[in-house]
């Protein structure tokens, strides 16, 4: 009887310890911010993606000077409220405020490491990103 209880706890610890370490690691990567910042440009695309884990993925075109090659900024909208807010700004120059989370273990949290948490519409005189 005692041997079977020890065997049970041995198998339980083999399963639970790695699972607990994975949960701690995931919590750390999702709550620790590597960097934060903002990007100014036009949102070119935003959509809901995924078969099982639905995420909101987008792409912003950054145009610094007319005549230069446009750069794309790929991002993940943090939740549906941000997704809807970004969708309302179609065709307008916007400032996306984001936080970068490195080494996220799964694409269930987002395809990119850049998570947008706010969006602001810019007027023409605010084109350089400064109020």
C-alpha positions as CSV (number, residue, x, y, z in Angstrom):
1,X,0.0,0.0,0.0
2,X,2.7,2.4,1.0
3,X,4.7,1.6,-2.2
4,X,1.7,2.3,-4.4
5,X,1.2,5.7,-2.7
6,X,4.9,6.6,-3.3
7,X,4.6,5.5,-6.9
8,X,1.5,7.7,-7.3
9,X,3.3,10.7,-5.9
10,X,6.3,10.1,-8.0
11,X,4.2,10.1,-11.2
12,X,2.2,13.1,-10.0
13,X,5.4,15.0,-9.4
14,X,6.8,14.1,-12.8
15,X,3.7,15.6,-14.4
16,X,3.0,18.5,-12.0
17,X,6.5,20.0,-11.7
18,X,7.1,20.6,-15.4
19,X,3.5,21.8,-15.7
20,X,3.9,24.2,-12.8
21,X,7.3,25.5,-14.3
22,X,5.5,26.0,-17.6
23,X,2.7,28.0,-16.0
24,X,5.2,30.2,-14.1
25,X,7.3,30.8,-17.2
26,X,4.2,31.7,-19.2
27,X,2.9,34.0,-16.5
28,X,6.4,35.7,-16.4
29,X,6.6,36.2,-20.2
30,X,3.1,37.7,-20.4
31,X,3.5,40.1,-17.5
32,X,7.1,41.1,-17.9
33,X,7.5,44.0,-20.4
34,X,10.7,43.9,-22.4
35,X,10.1,47.2,-24.0
36,X,7.2,49.6,-24.7
37,X,6.7,52.3,-27.3
38,X,4.6,53.7,-30.0
39,X,4.4,53.5,-33.8
40,X,2.7,56.0,-36.1
41,X,1.2,55.1,-39.4
42,X,-1.8,53.7,-41.2
43,X,-3.3,50.4,-40.1
44,X,-3.4,48.3,-43.3
45,X,-4.9,45.2,-42.0
46,X,-6.4,43.8,-38.8
47,X,-8.2,40.4,-38.4
48,X,-9.1,37.7,-36.1
49,X,-6.9,34.6,-36.6
50,X,-6.6,31.1,-35.4
51,X,-8.4,27.7,-35.4
52,X,-8.5,27.1,-31.6
53,X,-6.9,30.2,-30.1
54,X,-8.4,33.3,-31.6
55,X,-6.1,36.3,-31.6
56,X,-6.4,39.7,-33.2
57,X,-3.4,40.3,-35.6
58,X,-2.7,43.5,-37.5
59,X,-0.3,45.2,-39.7
60,X,0.5,48.9,-39.7
61,X,2.3,50.8,-42.6
62,X,4.9,53.2,-41.3
63,X,5.7,56.0,-43.8
64,X,8.3,58.4,-42.5
65,X,9.2,60.6,-45.5
66,X,7.3,60.7,-48.8
67,X,9.2,58.8,-51.4
68,X,10.8,56.3,-49.1
69,X,10.1,52.6,-48.7
70,X,7.3,51.9,-46.3
71,X,8.0,49.7,-43.3
72,X,5.4,47.3,-41.9
73,X,4.8,46.9,-38.2
74,X,3.1,43.6,-37.3
75,X,1.2,43.6,-34.0
76,X,-1.3,41.8,-31.9
77,X,-4.3,43.6,-30.4
78,X,-4.5,42.8,-26.7
79,X,-8.3,42.2,-26.6
80,X,-11.6,42.7,-28.6
81,X,-12.1,46.2,-27.3
82,X,-8.7,47.3,-28.7
83,X,-9.5,45.4,-31.9
84,X,-12.8,47.3,-32.3
85,X,-11.1,50.6,-31.5
86,X,-8.5,50.0,-34.2
87,X,-11.2,49.0,-36.7
88,X,-12.9,52.3,-36.1
89,X,-9.8,54.2,-37.3
90,X,-9.7,52.7,-40.8
91,X,-8.1,55.1,-43.3
92,X,-6.7,57.5,-40.6
93,X,-3.2,58.1,-39.4
94,X,-2.9,56.5,-35.9
95,X,-0.5,56.1,-33.1
96,X,-0.4,52.6,-31.7
97,X,0.9,52.2,-28.1
98,X,2.4,48.8,-27.6
99,X,4.3,46.6,-25.1
100,X,6.8,44.0,-26.3
101,X,6.8,40.6,-24.6
102,X,9.7,38.4,-25.4
103,X,9.8,34.6,-25.5
104,X,6.1,33.9,-25.3
105,X,5.8,30.1,-25.5
106,X,2.8,29.7,-27.7
107,X,1.0,31.5,-30.6
108,X,-2.2,31.1,-28.6
109,X,-1.4,34.5,-27.0
110,X,-0.5,36.2,-30.3
111,X,1.5,35.7,-33.4
112,X,3.8,38.6,-32.6
113,X,5.6,39.8,-29.5
114,X,4.1,43.3,-29.9
115,X,0.8,43.8,-28.0
116,X,-1.1,47.0,-28.7
117,X,-3.0,48.3,-25.7
118,X,-4.2,51.7,-27.0
119,X,-4.7,53.6,-30.2
120,X,-5.0,57.3,-30.8
121,X,-6.1,59.1,-34.0
122,X,-3.6,61.8,-35.1
123,X,-4.4,65.1,-36.8
124,X,-2.3,66.4,-39.7
125,X,0.0,68.5,-37.6
126,X,0.8,65.5,-35.3
127,X,2.4,63.6,-38.2
128,X,5.7,63.1,-36.4
129,X,4.1,61.4,-33.4
130,X,4.6,64.3,-30.9
131,X,1.6,66.1,-29.5
